[in-house]
Amino acid sequence: MHGSEHSDVLVVGGGPTGTALATALASRGLDVRLVAPHPPTAYPATYGAWLDDLPGWAHGCAAQVWTDVRVYTGPQPTALQRPYALLDNRALLDTLLGRAGTRLDWTLGTVKHTEHAAGHDITHGVNGERWTASLVVDASGHGGTLHPTAYLEGPAFQTAWGLTAHFARPPITPGSMVWMDYRPVGTADSPATFLYAMHLGDDRYFVQETSLIARPAVNRALLGARLRARLDAAGTPPGEVLSTEWVAFPMNGAAPAPTRELSFGAAAGLVHPISGFQVASALNVAETLADTVCGAMTSGTDAAQAGWDVLWPEERRAARDVHLLGVRALLGLPAGALPEFFRTFFELPPQQWRAFLDPVTPAGSLARIMLRLFAHAPNGVRVPLARAALARPDASVKALQAAWFAAPQSGD
Ligand SMILES: Cc1cc2nc3c(=O)[nH]c(=O)nc-3n(C[C@H](O)[C@H](O)[C@H](O)COP(=O)(O)OP(=O)(O)OC[C@H]3O[C@@H](n4cnc5c(N)ncnc54)[C@H](O)[C@@H]3O)c2cc1C
């Protein structure tokens, strides 16, 4: 394709989602233009994922894997028995680009909008560029560029502030990673936040104070102060700080309607509404999506519609509704109830809490897990959960129907 103006597919965005899809399509023989405002650059965020969520080829892109993975909702840790990986973003990018061959054209630019003319899409850049393509995919990250993501009752944000530093005394058990530490820091612990932390080797640790989901978002100053207070209270203040990271993204995207351009990744609201994870899922789904788009282009059918059908089958849309019910419940919980909620959550049989965090678990199974959680939760958690369900009776009834009609899964 090099030099030509027209491509089979134009992908907007060079994050993990855009790169994964663009390279998957190029490796299948399509001419692909990826438009991003930056050259291929290692993704700037600290990406973690459950090792078993990553496709096999991506295991080689893990910078580190922990088998000692803990959650604290009280004084004693719960061992999660599920290895967790920190991604090496440079290795991930290089691996993805390595398979694209010469059919990928990484073009510097910022997309403004698209229009449809004479059987193809014309994409306009902010500097007057024009690129034509048979299919345009918006992978431009949270909020989307071509079709703004819809958020139920307005966006609710995950925010976090963290740092990588040398520590004279270990802030967490050496060799471990702490997925969630909800133990209180002092007396004023509203809003509820938790520590997410990893031992990176030697005396280096990554520590991050996180607000799982809130509307309005918990701000950087509060999270920074809470992190310092937590580390000071434990007698483990950081020494030399090597880097800092601010995290902020919306969690509660609704399933988008089919459109002429396909949205994928964070732009499509595909961030998991309860965990905020997306990267592992995008790496997996990019392969299926690429197969589908190639198939549709070969057979001359509507590739955007075929892609949407893969991303949002009826079952997945129903599952999203159940997850959004969970979001509403989390938003309604008083700060003090969140540790209780997660204590009950991680007391579920491991296959159930894993299934709840899995982006492809069917709605019926999700709803059954929620019912089980409700049955086992203390009253301080149950009442706000019931309130959340009653506030969206339509979604609740659908979820209950899904749970009722779903064939029991093993472990349900
Ligand atoms: C700091 C941070 C930490 C996170 N940690 C995790 C984690 O541990 N695990 C996890 O699974 N998820 C994590 N997330 C969630 C994360 O946002 C997504 O999983 C992931 O980054 C989304 O990938 P994406 O490619 O869809 O979007 P992005 O990574 O946001 O990439 C969007 C791309 O589009 C480009 N772009 C934007 N607008 C335009 C335009 N108009 N024209 C052209 N290009 C454009 C951007 O420059 C960028 O290249 C984290 C998010 C943040 C912010």
Ligand as a Chemical Component Dictionary entry (heavy atoms), coordinates in Angstrom:
data_LIG
# 
_chem_comp.id                   LIG 
_chem_comp.type                 NON-POLYMER 
_chem_comp.pdbx_formal_charge   0 
_chem_comp.three_letter_code    LIG 
# 
loop_
_chem_comp_atom.comp_id 
_chem_comp_atom.atom_id 
_chem_comp_atom.alt_atom_id 
_chem_comp_atom.type_symbol 
_chem_comp_atom.charge 
_chem_comp_atom.model_Cartn_x 
_chem_comp_atom.model_Cartn_y 
_chem_comp_atom.model_Cartn_z 
_chem_comp_atom.pdbx_ordinal 
LIG C1  C1  C 0 -2.564 5.216  33.333 1  
LIG C2  C2  C 0 -3.509 4.109  32.968 2  
LIG C3  C3  C 0 -3.281 2.818  33.440 3  
LIG C4  C4  C 0 -4.110 1.770  33.026 4  
LIG N1  N1  N 0 -3.844 0.495  33.473 5  
LIG C5  C5  C 0 -4.510 -0.540 32.916 6  
LIG C6  C6  C 0 -4.122 -1.878 33.233 7  
LIG O1  O1  O 0 -3.280 -2.108 34.089 8  
LIG N2  N2  N 0 -4.749 -2.896 32.578 9  
LIG C7  C7  C 0 -5.729 -2.656 31.643 10 
LIG O2  O2  O 0 -6.233 -3.610 31.048 11 
LIG N3  N3  N 0 -6.149 -1.395 31.377 12 
LIG C8  C8  C 0 -5.563 -0.345 31.978 13 
LIG N4  N4  N 0 -5.956 0.938  31.712 14 
LIG C9  C9  C 0 -7.153 1.159  30.920 15 
LIG C10 C10 C 0 -6.619 1.559  29.559 16 
LIG O3  O3  O 0 -7.009 2.870  29.217 17 
LIG C11 C11 C 0 -6.985 0.766  28.446 18 
LIG O4  O4  O 0 -7.025 -0.579 28.749 19 
LIG C12 C12 C 0 -6.069 0.995  27.210 20 
LIG O5  O5  O 0 -5.118 2.036  27.260 21 
LIG C13 C13 C 0 -7.010 1.330  26.147 22 
LIG O6  O6  O 0 -6.345 1.114  24.968 23 
LIG P1  P1  P 0 -6.837 1.801  23.662 24 
LIG O7  O7  O 0 -5.807 1.464  22.626 25 
LIG O8  O8  O 0 -8.248 1.429  23.394 26 
LIG O9  O9  O 0 -6.806 3.362  23.974 27 
LIG P2  P2  P 0 -5.554 4.272  24.323 28 
LIG O10 O10 O 0 -4.502 3.498  25.003 29 
LIG O11 O11 O 0 -6.098 5.473  25.011 30 
LIG O12 O12 O 0 -4.979 4.702  22.906 31 
LIG C14 C14 C 0 -5.654 5.654  22.082 32 
LIG C15 C15 C 0 -4.786 5.984  20.891 33 
LIG O13 O13 O 0 -5.524 6.829  20.008 34 
LIG C16 C16 C 0 -4.758 7.996  19.696 35 
LIG N5  N5  N 0 -5.717 9.072  19.377 36 
LIG C17 C17 C 0 -6.581 9.708  20.210 37 
LIG N6  N6  N 0 -7.328 10.582 19.511 38 
LIG C18 C18 C 0 -6.925 10.487 18.211 39 
LIG C19 C19 C 0 -7.323 11.142 17.008 40 
LIG N7  N7  N 0 -8.297 12.066 16.995 41 
LIG N8  N8  N 0 -6.688 10.813 15.858 42 
LIG C20 C20 C 0 -5.719 9.876  15.859 43 
LIG N9  N9  N 0 -5.297 9.213  16.965 44 
LIG C21 C21 C 0 -5.908 9.522  18.127 45 
LIG C22 C22 C 0 -3.919 8.208  20.941 46 
LIG O14 O14 O 0 -2.814 9.054  20.674 47 
LIG C23 C23 C 0 -3.512 6.759  21.212 48 
LIG O15 O15 O 0 -2.506 6.355  20.330 49 
LIG C24 C24 C 0 -5.196 2.020  32.145 50 
LIG C25 C25 C 0 -5.450 3.333  31.732 51 
LIG C26 C26 C 0 -4.631 4.368  32.142 52 
LIG C27 C27 C 0 -4.959 5.756  31.699 53 
# 
loop_
_chem_comp_bond.comp_id 
_chem_comp_bond.atom_id_1 
_chem_comp_bond.atom_id_2 
_chem_comp_bond.value_order 
_chem_comp_bond.pdbx_ordinal 
LIG C1  C2  SING 1  
LIG C2  C3  SING 2  
LIG C2  C26 DOUB 3  
LIG C3  C4  DOUB 4  
LIG C4  N1  SING 5  
LIG C4  C24 SING 6  
LIG N1  C5  DOUB 7  
LIG C5  C6  SING 8  
LIG C5  C8  SING 9  
LIG C6  O1  DOUB 10 
LIG C6  N2  SING 11 
LIG N2  C7  SING 12 
LIG C7  O2  DOUB 13 
LIG C7  N3  SING 14 
LIG N3  C8  DOUB 15 
LIG C8  N4  SING 16 
LIG N4  C9  SING 17 
LIG N4  C24 SING 18 
LIG C9  C10 SING 19 
LIG C10 O3  SING 20 
LIG C10 C11 SING 21 
LIG C11 O4  SING 22 
LIG C11 C12 SING 23 
LIG C12 O5  SING 24 
LIG C12 C13 SING 25 
LIG C13 O6  SING 26 
LIG O6  P1  SING 27 
LIG P1  O7  DOUB 28 
LIG P1  O8  SING 29 
LIG P1  O9  SING 30 
LIG O9  P2  SING 31 
LIG P2  O10 DOUB 32 
LIG P2  O11 SING 33 
LIG P2  O12 SING 34 
LIG O12 C14 SING 35 
LIG C14 C15 SING 36 
LIG C15 O13 SING 37 
LIG C15 C23 SING 38 
LIG O13 C16 SING 39 
LIG C16 N5  SING 40 
LIG C16 C22 SING 41 
LIG N5  C17 SING 42 
LIG N5  C21 SING 43 
LIG C17 N6  DOUB 44 
LIG N6  C18 SING 45 
LIG C18 C19 SING 46 
LIG C18 C21 DOUB 47 
LIG C19 N7  SING 48 
LIG C19 N8  DOUB 49 
LIG N8  C20 SING 50 
LIG C20 N9  DOUB 51 
LIG N9  C21 SING 52 
LIG C22 O14 SING 53 
LIG C22 C23 SING 54 
LIG C23 O15 SING 55 
LIG C24 C25 DOUB 56 
LIG C25 C26 SING 57 
LIG C26 C27 SING 58 
# 
